[in-house]
Amino acid sequence: GQQVMQIPQYQHVQEGEDFTTYCNSSTTLSNIQWYKQRPGGHPVFLIQLVKSGEVKKQKRLTFQFGEAKKNSSLHITATQTTDVGTYFCAGSVPPNSGGGADGLTFGKGTHLIIQP
Amino acid sequence: DTGVSQNPRHKITKRGQNVTFRCDPISEHNRLYWYRQTLGQGPEFLTYFQNEAQLEKSRLLSDRFSAERPKGSFSTLEIQRTEQGDSAMYLCASSLKNSYEQYFGPGTRLTVT
């Protein structure tokens, strides 16, 4: 079955430093989504990437989707304490690919810990 | 609050008992999803509905689990003969049919003792 892997599992940074998390899928994805989950909270949608090689920015966050649509990354510039949380990538596979069409497959997440 | 709501927020039950959780999606959303999340892991897909039709079930969903969405609005997830391994956060999410963005509810935390 489809697997989505994320690295690193944990990342400690000093406030103001940059942060990057990487996501890799065992199968080609139709799209990839990124979610943020604060401690004690629920996942909150950040963005969706659909096109091969797509890059999207949201203020200090930059999201990339690989050319082969099997990997993605999230980069945060100049982290702030409000960025604390777990960042999940979640992929869905193309229809009729046998991977379970519309249920997302989440990675295990990268826990971002920021030291002031 | 027009977001996804789930009840109860917490449930403690003894092994072997049955439990039922409810999810009320965002009103105009016709897709509804159930996920399970354990500590330190990402959400695991269980099942999803489009309107009242259950279109997909994960292999994770054993025979003890059943979900319904009888009128295409709220949904229930029932776990029969609970086991300690069922302890987890059960998350519900909803979306519009042609949108991939899923809106998650606050979850129901189940503890099986």
Contacts between the chains, C-beta under 8 A, distances in Angstrom:
chain1	res1	chain2	res2	distance
A	1	B	59	7.8
A	4	B	42	8.0
A	31	B	100	5.8
A	33	B	100	6.3
A	33	B	101	7.3
A	33	B	102	7.7
A	35	B	104	7.9
A	41	B	106	7.8
A	42	B	91	6.3
A	42	B	104	4.4
A	42	B	105	6.5
A	42	B	106	5.4
A	42	B	107	5.6
A	43	B	43	6.5
A	43	B	91	7.4
A	43	B	93	8.0
A	43	B	104	4.9
A	44	B	104	7.1
A	45	B	101	4.9
A	45	B	102	6.4
A	45	B	103	6.9
A	48	B	100	5.3
A	48	B	101	6.3
A	88	B	42	5.1
A	88	B	43	7.6
A	90	B	42	7.4
A	90	B	43	7.9
A	92	B	100	6.8
A	100	B	45	6.9
A	100	B	56	6.0
A	100	B	58	6.8
A	101	B	56	6.6
A	102	B	31	7.3
A	102	B	33	8.0
A	102	B	48	5.9
A	102	B	55	7.2
A	102	B	56	6.4
A	103	B	33	6.5
A	103	B	45	3.4
A	103	B	46	7.9
A	103	B	47	7.7
A	103	B	48	5.6
A	103	B	56	5.8
A	103	B	58	6.6
A	104	B	33	7.9
A	104	B	43	7.7
A	104	B	45	6.1
A	104	B	102	6.9
A	105	B	45	6.8
A	106	B	35	8.0
A	106	B	42	3.3
A	106	B	43	5.0
A	106	B	44	7.2
A	106	B	45	7.9
A	107	B	42	5.5
A	108	B	40	7.3
A	108	B	41	5.6
A	108	B	42	5.1
A	109	B	41	7.7
A	109	B	42	5.2
